[in-house]
Amino acid sequence: MLSMTVRDHALPFLVDTGATRSTVNQDIGPLSGRTMSVVGFSGVSQILSFTIPLPTHVAGQKLQHPYLVSPSVPVNLLGRDLLSRLNAQILCGQQGLTVTFPDGTEVLCAQGIGDTHQYLLRDTEPRFADIFWALLEPSQTGLYSCYLHWKPWILSVHPYMAPPDPLHLTLFYDREGNECYLEEFQNQLEGKTWQLHSGDILVGQQGVAAMVNLTREQQSWYNMSETAFPHISLALHPGHEARELGPMVKAAVLASDWSSSGLPGVLRSPSLKMFRIVSTTTDSALCTHELIPRDHGREKSDHPKAQELISSLPVSLWAEGPTDVGLIHCKPISFQLNTDSPVWVPQYPHKREAELGIQDTIEGLLDSGVLEPSNSCWNTPILPIEKKGTGQYRMAHDLRAINQILGTNTVPVPNPYVALNNLSPEQAWFTCIDLANAFFCLPLHENVRDIFSFTYQRRRLRYTRLPQGFALSPGIFNQVLKESLADLQLPDGTTVIQYVDDLLIASTTAESCLQATRALLLLLARHGFKVSQPKLQIARKQVSFLGRLLSQKGASLSPAHRTSILHHTKPDTVKAMLSFLGLVGYSRQYIPDFSTLTSPLRAMVTSAGMRNLNAKLTWSRNSKEAFIKLKQELAASAELALPDYARPFFLDVSETESVANGILFQKKGGERTVLMYLSVILDPTEKRQPTCTRHAAGVAKLINKSAHIVMGHTLHILTSHSVVAYVNSQTFTMSSTRQQKLARILEAPNLLFTHEGVNMAERLGEGVLHECAHRVEKEEKAREDLQSEPIPGARNLYTDGCCYRDEKEGLRAGFSVIEETPDGLKTVTAQKLNGPQSAQRAEVVAVIEALKAGKDQDINIYTDSAYAVHAAQVDLGQWMRAGYLTAKQEPIKHMDEMKELAKALWFPQKVAIIKCKGHDNSGSRVAMGNQAADSAAKAAAGYHEKLLLVRPDTETQMTKLSLTEISKEPDLASPEEKTVWKLRGAVLSEGTWRSPDGRLVLPPGLKDSIFSEAHGVGHAGISQMKVDLKEWWHPFLHDMLKEWVRDSKDGTKDGDLPITDWVLLRVIKRKWSEPRWTGPFQVTERTSHAVRLDGKGDTWFHLTQCAPAVTPQRSLKEVRQDLAAAAAGNQTKEPHTSRKDTGQNNPCNEKGTG
């Protein structure tokens, strides 16, 4: 061990020649903001911070040196960096290691060779390089202040990002170990302060940098390449690297076409497409030496061994152009359609230039076997699309008509951003592979090739491979590629993420990343895929994947996505605005409070009409500012970290009247790493609720929004509300259905609610703890002190409203206010209601008049109107928060009166609105006051009581029959009928015919009247009629009833189907454009309530599903034959006159087979 003095503190250090940087295990000074990735004994990589250069005294030497801070190190380590600066010598002997310093001090640092243990050191990755630079010190008037002044304008040029290192001037970047420069720098310059004079600020495509004018002495230490120029990096374009800024500044110095840009103090070079801000600043800079990874600043470059890997792969793997396609040996692709009828969509015309622009593509696809000649009855149009600014065209195929008639369900494509959660924080090396012409690798079955036919320059062509633009293509290809990768063997710590034709490899080391890349590319070659070599990114520290820039730290917006947002023109139509909102919404998780930022833009769309796509937008100053701010926020957004599922998650929540915002993060090394920003809009019902209810609803929405990242792991939610307890309480203000839904979300076992900590979402500290139920009771009322119980000693007022329908004038309404005085009840006001007439409006107006009458007083208002009481006590607060709009964003009922009620509530000094019983005859004080108000309101409306006599209509009944009348009826029966009676056991007794059990025989003359009475106005059925006629007997009573019901006119009044041999059948499930009835069908069997139909099997159809139809003159088969013959005749007569070169005509129709 060796004792050193750091910042006047004596600290013990272990001499460790295996340690690159000297390290301390305690806080000994301020941190500089610089970090370093190190690998310890465990082999786990971690990010550690440096201190600022601290005064160090050892062996008679004094110097300034930065230390690496690692609390996990058991002892302080004296590494190679400080040993070299101290010019220490290490000697190995029998007694151990001896460190000798220039002043002769010797320290024995290790035991002898008889020690029983040793340390095994891990060979760390990556290797390091020496960098010598001058670090700028903070200044209020220096270069950085000037840059901040111009930063808003600079960010409007390109979406620049902050450079990875603090502001500095690089003097020498040594990858070869130049010991001479190192020794001279350490002896003469390190720790000294320079005065740097910066010149103009250059704003180019690569980034932003300031030229530096070095003195002769400073220039002697500048040892960069001849292609660079002394500069200070201020910002970096996401698509470029820091090492590109030196040549950019050099080119700017040599350029001679600088001219005024029209902006004061800014020049422009047309040849370089660069701006130059005229400025002069001076800064103090500390000269220091650092060890950094060799790939620092080269994160977007391929690994040095990438070219060697590419050379070892088969040449057949690489696609040489847009028509060079592979072929997968798999089962040909087939699918089902909902119709067998060919679809013919004519080819629409296009410019000749565009038509010729895709000629090479068509010929190339024909040569490669993707296209072949066709004689199909199908046709869908193709469209040449110009590649922006190139004059070249690509071919698109409009397959919307085919996608609409698909009978096969689409195969789902996985969410790539959920898959990115599988990346671990240890994975630092990435490879991206883009398959070329991917869909064209899959063969189509012969039976479905005709479906993808099109017309080009009078030629009919069709696809033999899976086409682009087809709804099933992404899912099918994704599945085939997934099956092809099933046999891939990956090194430990390596993950492959697949999204359709894009592949991402993530590894913990460069070697394993290169190994996995080689294995994957060889597998793709064996299966017949093609890879785009120009788009290949091999073993990089940072790659672009699906619009995201991925690194070990996390994911940020890709340069192309940032540029497209920043340079997006101001939308002038609804369609253009929806397109822009979709573009920015794709990356909404990168900026906080996204919903609030886009609110003015969405309001413009709502005002113009969501479906009115071509409507012009009206831009206000507020919406213009929101548009600019939104673009700037997204263009300058920081990267988001990848989740670490070994650590808990944290969610900070805030809510406003209409939006709930949240920040999902994790804590690593004492810092918060943001995973995503959340912003959701509350629905209209939630917006009108009190603060605590809105907060609970917002928390539940944010939990659902972050569920795909949290995935059931522990989630700490910071809030000052008692969310779960309040949602389950009786004070909760939303419906029971919503209450149960919120409770299910908020009571998940992985959720932990806390009230301690700083809420990043609110930016207001810890918030104020409170009891939600008590706060809601206050916020629920339009006036906090509004009471529902009488105030002692207050003035008592009684109100009521009345509305009735006058025979001449229609609705008439009135209201009244009655006051209780010592002398009795006195009318304060009683008036006829003006405007819309309704009882509810009159009751509310009465309460308003009572409030006005009690101005600056204590009053009790009694009313029997539940509507008025509930409006004042409960609904009014919610309506005020919702802007007096319903959930459908329509004005509430009686909106003007409710606004006036909200104002009038504050007129009295104290007020209580009490619900009393209506039409109370108890004789109490309140009952008498309510009756007086009721009478006064009726009188004001002009209502007079009238007595109505109600006389019910009675059913006409038959005269009661006597035995004498009945005995006369059988004489009218024929002898044959009487014979049947006798044969069935009936006898003639005392002049009347009776059955064997003594019941009267039903005479034929009374049959119709008796049956009609039994059938009744309710149209009773045969079974019920037999029960009602149990006192009568006839040998064929059942058959007689059946025949009577069928022949009776009354038998069809209840919807019975008339006797007919043919019926139409109702279509139960149909589209609005399809017929309501189908048929006709012939009836094969019939009951009293159902029929069986020819061609419909054994199914019985209820009569309510049928309608009578006329007997058809032809069968369905004959109709089809006649239609086909007519169609053939028309085609023969009508000549074909359409243009042949645009595919307007269906060749099947020309042949007479359509």
C-alpha positions, 0 to 999 in steps of 0.5 A: 500500500502507498499513502498519497495526499489528495485534496489535503486528505491522506488516502491509502492506495494499492499499486495496481499495474493492471488498472488503466485509471487510478480509482477511488472508492469514496467521494473526494471531490466534484465530478466532471461529467465525464464517464468511462466504461470499465470491466472489473474482476467480475467481467461485468461492464459498468459506467463510472464517472471521473472527478475534476483534476484534483491536487495530488501530493506523492513522493515530493511531487505535486500535480492535478489528476482526475480519478475514476470513482467506483464505490464497489472497489474495496481499496483505492487503486493507483493505476498506470495513468498516474504511475506514468505521470509520476515516472515511477519504476517497479522492480520485481524481487524475491520480497515482492514488488518495489515502487521507486519514485524520482526522489528516491522514495521506495515502497514495498507494495507486495508480499514475496513469492511465497504468497498463497493467492493471486489475482486473475485479471480479465483482459478488458475490451475495448482497447484504449487510445490517448487523447490530448485536449484543452477542456473549456472552462465554464464562462458567461461570455465565452463560446458556449454562451454565444452558441446558446444565443444562436441555438434556436436558429441553429436547430431549425437548420438541422436536428443537431445533438450535443456532442458526446464529450465536453467542449474541448479542442483536440490537440492529438488523438494517439492510437499508436502509443506515441511515448515522446508526445506523452512525456513532453505533454505530461512534463510541460503542458498538462494541468496548465490553462490556455486562453483560446480565441475562437472565431466564426461558428460553422453550421454544416450538414455534419454538425456545428463547430467553431474555428479556433485561432491558435497562437504559435506556441499552441500550434506547436502542440496541435498534432492532428491530420492535415485534413483537419483544422483546429476547432471546438465541436458544439453540436453533431448531426445524428447521422455523422461522427465527431471526426467529420467536423475537422474536415468540415471546418477545413473545407470552410476555411478554404471555401471562397464563395461566402456571401450574405444569407440575408440574416444579419451576421450570418454568411452562406456557402452555396457549394458547401451548403453551410452557414457561417455565424460571425463571432469572436470569443475567448475562453479559458481551457485546461490542458489534460490527457485522457484514455478513451476507448478506441471506438470512441467517436466511431460508434457509427462505423463498422468494426475493423474486421467487417470487411474481412467478414464480408470477403469470406461470405459467398458472392451470391448473398449480395443483391446487385440491384432492385431486380436481383432477387433470391428464391426460398425453397418453401411451399408455394404461397396460396390463400383464399378469396371471398369471391370467385368472380375476377376483379378488373380495375382498369389501368389509369393513364400516367405520364410517358416519362413515368412509364418509361421510368419503370421499364428497366424494373419491368424487364429486370423482373421478367428476366429474374422470373418474378414476372411472366406473361398473363392471359388472366381475367384479373387486372389491377393498376400499377403506378410509377412513383418518383424517388424524391429529387432523383428523377428515377421511378419505382413501381408500385402495385395498387392491390387494394381491390384484392385486399378487400376480398381476402378470405384468409386472415392476415398473419400478425406482425410482431411489435418491434418496439416490444421486441426491443425490450429483450435487449439487455444493458450489457449488449453494446455491439450491434449489427443490422441486416436489411434483406433485399427484395424480400417478398420476391423471394417467396414463390406463389402457387400457380392457382393464385398467380392470375390474381396479381395480373396487370397491364404495362405497355399493351402487355399483360403480366402477372407475378410468380412471387409474393408481391409488395402491397399485398395485405398478406405479404408482411405476415407471410414473409415474417413467418417464413423467415422466422422458420428459416432462423430456427436453426441459428446457433448464437453465442452467449449474450447474443440476441436476434430481433426480427421485424419482417425483412429487418434483422438486428443482432445485439451482443455483449462483445465485438467478437460475439457480434461478429461471430453471430453476424457471420453465422446469420449471413451464411444461414441466409445464403443457404436458404436463398435470401439476398442481402443489401450490402450498402445497408449492412451495419456490422458490429457497431456501437450505434446502429439505425434500426426501424427509425431508431438509433440504438446503442448500449445507452438506449434508443433515440430518433434516427437522423432521417426521422429527425430531419423529416420532422424538422423540415416538414412544411406547415400543413394547409389541409386536414389531410396534411395535418393528419399526416403530420400528426401521424409522423410525430405521433410515431415518436411521441414517447420521446417528449413530455406532455405530447398531448398538450403540445399537439392540442392546438393542432388537433383543435384545428382539425376538429374545427375543419372536420375530421372527414373533410380531408381537403378543407383548408386549415385556419392557423392562429398564433397559438397553433403556429407556436405549437407547430414550431415548438413540437418540431423543435422538441422532437428534433432535439429529443434525447435518447431513451434508455432500454429497460433493465428487468433486474431493476424495479420501474418507477412512474411519476404522474401528473394530470391537468384538466384534460391530459395525464402525463407520466415519466417511466424510468429506472434508477441506475447508479443514483441517476434516473434513466428515462424509458419513455414519456407518456401522455394521454388525453382524458375522455369527456367524462373524466375531464368533468370530474374532480381533481382526485378522480381525474388523477386516478383515471389518468394513473390507470391509463398510464399504467396501461400505456406502459404495460408493454415495457413493465411487463408485470415487474415491480412498478413504483408510482409516485403520487400525492393521492390515496389512489386505491383507497379513494377509488374503492370509497363511496366518495368516488364520483364516476359510475360503478362500471368505471370504478370496478375497471379502475380498481382492477388496474390499480390493485395489480400485485406488481404496483407499489404507490409511494408519496416520497420523492421528487415528481419529475412529471410535475416538476413541483417537488413532492406535492401535498398529501391530502385526503381525497374524499374530503377534497372531492366533497369540496370540488364537487360543489360549485360553491364549497360552503353550499349546504344541503341542511337548513342554516339556523336563523337564515331567511327561508324561501320556497321555490317551484315551477310549473308547466302544462299544455294549453289547448291553444297555446301549447306548453306554458310554464311559470315559476314562483318564489315564496318567503316565510315571514312572521306574518305568514307566507309572502310572494317574492316573485311569480312570473310566466316563463319567457323563452323555451317552456319546460318544468325543469327550466322553470324550477331552475329559474325559480332557484336563481331568482331566490338566490338573487333575492337573498343577495348578501344574506343567509338564506335557505331555499326549499324546493321539491325539484330533484332536478334543480337540487341535483344541478346545484349540489352535484352536476354544476361543478362537473359542468363547469369543469367540462365547459358546459358540454356533454360527453358528445361535446354538445351543449348541455340542456339549459346551458344559459340557465346553468351558467347563470345559476353558477354566478347566482350561487355566490350572491348570498353570504351563506346559502343552503338548497334543501330538497323537500317532499312534493305534494306534502299534506302534513301541514308542516311549515315546509309543506305549507310553504311548498304548497304556496309556491306550487300554487303561485307557479301554477297561477303565473303559468295560467293553469286552472284545474279541470276534472276529467271523466274517464270511461273505459271501453268494454268488449262486446259480449254475446247474449247469454244462451239458454237451453231453449235457444240451444235446443232449437239449434240441433234441428238445423243440423243435417241428418248426416251430422246427427248420425255421426253424433250418434255413432260417437255416443251422443244422445238426445235428452230433454230436447238437447243433444249431449255427449257421452260425458254429459256435455252439450254438443256444439250446434253448427249454427252457433259454431262461428259465434262461439269460436269467435268469442273463444278466439277473442281480441287476443287472438288465442291459439287452438290449444287455448280455444279448446280450454275455453270451450271445454263445456262444449263437445263435438267429435271433430272439435280440434279439426274444426278449430284448426279449419276455422282459424285458418279460414278466419279473417282474424287469423292473419291479424297477428302476423300469420302467413296466409296460405300460399305455396311460395314465400320470400325468406327474410335475410337476417345478416346483411349489409345495408346495400344487400336485399332484405329478402331472398327467394322465392322458395316453395313451401313443402310443409306447414304448421300453424307457426312455421314452414319448411322450404324446398332447397333449405333442408329440414330447417323450419322457418317461423312465419315471421321470417316469411312473406307471401310470394307470387308463384314464379314462372321460371325456375332459378336455373332457367333465369340464370341460363336466360341471363347468360344467354342475354349477356353473350348476345350483347357482347356479340353485338357491341364492338370493343372500342376501348384503348388497349394500351392502358388495360381498360378492357377485360380480355375475358369479356372480349372472348365472351366468357365473362 
